[in-house]
Amino acid sequence: MVNPLSQKNVNKMKNHKRFDLDENEIPKKWYNILPDLPVALPPPLSPATNEPVGPKDLAPLFPMELIRQEVSTDREIQIPHEVLERYREIRPSPLIRATGLEHVLKTKARIYFKHEGERSPTGSHKVNTAIAQAYYNMKEGVESLITETGAGQWGSALAYATHLFELACEVYMVRASFDQKPHRKTIMELFGASVFSSPSKNTDFGQQILEKDPSNPGSLGIAISEAISHSLRNDEAKYSLGSVLNHVLLHQTVIGLEAEKQFKMAEADLKGPDYVVACVGGGSNFAGLSYPFIRAKLHNGYEMEAIAAESVAASKMSDGEYKYDFGDTAKTTPLLKMYTLGSDYIPPPIHAGGLRYHGVAPSLSVLLDSGVVTPTKFTQKIAFEAAKIFVNSEGILPAPESAHAIAATIDIARRNKDKDITILFNLSGHGLFDLEGYRKYNANELE
Ligand SMILES: Cc1ncc(COP(=O)(O)O)c(C=O)c1O
């Protein structure tokens, strides 16, 4: 096996080129795509009445400002000063030209990536919304936030953000990842959060599942049900979600808004990249990078392909149905119109735990249905192979989720070897807590 740190290999790695912004160039407003969607967003419905849910129905779960953002049709939403101050500690993230990867692939395509794992204290893009959500909850007097987490990236980000704003935090972590990534629990606990393996004995739903199947690996759908039922039992607590909903995707648009400025520094004479690529669990990092570019595509006649990369283990965009479905397995959430594999679907326990979700954000579903975004899917093996090529050519270990975006990028670059194109992808997080998966890959033990 090639040792990525051997002198020969280091010399082979090209210097990658960085495009850094100054901290005062961090966007001051988030971009809301809702008024620009080609078709109006179908509203969430109450399962009891089949009528659209209103702010009152959501108030037990979320603070009012986040509910306002959820339904807002304002194209831009001001980032509060206190959130911007916290963003300055962890942003801007760099745009990097992957010259090493281009070299290894022997492609003429120019490849850029936004590195959300570099300055993030917990390793991924998830802090962009965690900080905003903790801030709005703190402002409205909430004392505690309860959430679920797949691979642990979201739970760690919320544990960090609640610590910043002095809130308590409880996290239901999907059992498959709880067992694969024990140190995610350690970091959440260091920030003061309590972490439970889901399905758990804390909730009736978790207990029912464990009685039927004691070795159930859990899923994001089950963990969401547990977190919601726990938060509804506690008047001082609210629920917090790390993807799917409009307000979460909105907060992530700092990624693409920064990337637009950085892309102009890198490729002044181009309107934008020819391909924008990101992986999809619930859709937040994909939306974060691509929605500002999609705005230009929808309004300014700029031609670009937006590629959403998912796991074969949870291929809702490629193989799911576009219909109203529950966001969780216990069927407690409002019905969301989305591409879904069904709220009962439990994906196999792949290492990219953040991609193990049965549905995808309603706004992204509209874009998929209108052909503005194209889905693609990869097996865990291909994603890990892409990660290996990337760590050997760029020296950065990607999160297994992000490796799906790298697999898609490599596929595009290889298919367009002789073409003068540019690809931009989101490296949503680093993989330094995912070493058990990489150990298995090295030992040829991955399913
Ligand atoms: C590093 C990383 N990338 C991507 C995702 C997928 O989530 P989303 O689609 O919301 O960005 C996750 C989810 O946990 C993640 O941890």
The ligand as an ORCA input file, in Angstrom:
! r2SCAN-3c Opt
* xyz 0 1
  C     -19.477     16.189      7.075
  C     -20.896     16.060      6.667
  N     -21.217     16.345      5.401
  C     -22.488     16.225      4.967
  C     -23.495     15.801      5.812
  C     -24.864     15.634      5.254
  O     -25.807     16.456      5.813
  P     -26.433     17.650      4.998
  O     -27.032     17.033      3.775
  O     -27.426     18.246      5.876
  O     -25.336     18.579      4.696
  C     -23.212     15.522      7.142
  C     -24.278     15.125      8.081
  O     -24.072     14.839      9.216
  C     -21.870     15.637      7.581
  O     -21.536     15.364      8.838
*
